[in-house]
Amino acid sequence: MAIRTLIEVRTRFEGVHHWPEAPEAVGFLRALHRHEFHVTLRLAVTHDDRELEFILVKRALDQYLKGPWSERVSCEQIAHAVLAWAKHTYGTRTGECSVLEDGENGAIVQAHID
């Protein structure tokens, strides 16, 4: 049986963004608007004795998320950026990042970070 273990950290940060090209049905997205972005990061580890300590990973992620972020950034783009940061910080490993607007709708990006 093949087993893969991932750690998970969750955090949130406040931000504003807009989507100037939004379709008419959601035209309100063209204006700057505030969200609380909910970020979940999962990273593969090689053993079950805290290769990556949850609290330290969360603290580092919180520091990274302080930005600055463009007002044109999407949930997908934030998730990609978090995975690129994770590669730089923790090296090659499998991972995924989800970013939700206000804990409701968003994106999940999965990657083998190499």
Secondary structure as the mmCIF struct_conf table of DSSP 4:
data_model
#
loop_
_struct_conf.conf_type_id
_struct_conf.id
_struct_conf.beg_label_comp_id
_struct_conf.beg_label_asym_id
_struct_conf.beg_label_seq_id
_struct_conf.end_label_comp_id
_struct_conf.end_label_asym_id
_struct_conf.end_label_seq_id
STRN STRN1 THR A 5 HIS A 17
TURN_TY1_P TURN_TY1_P1 PRO A 20 GLU A 21
HELX_RH_3T_P HELX_RH_3T_P1 GLU A 24 ARG A 30
BEND BEND1 ALA A 31 ALA A 31
STRN STRN2 HIS A 33 VAL A 45
BEND BEND2 THR A 46 HIS A 47
TURN_TY1_P TURN_TY1_P2 ASP A 48 ARG A 50
BEND BEND3 GLU A 51 LEU A 52
HELX_RH_AL_P HELX_RH_AL_P1 PHE A 54 LEU A 65
TURN_TY1_P TURN_TY1_P3 LYS A 66 LYS A 66
TURN_TY1_P TURN_TY1_P4 GLU A 71 ARG A 72
HELX_RH_AL_P HELX_RH_AL_P2 CYS A 75 TYR A 90
BEND BEND4 THR A 92 THR A 92
STRN STRN3 ARG A 93 GLU A 101
TURN_TY1_P TURN_TY1_P5 ASP A 102 GLU A 104
STRN STRN4 ASN A 105 ILE A 113
#
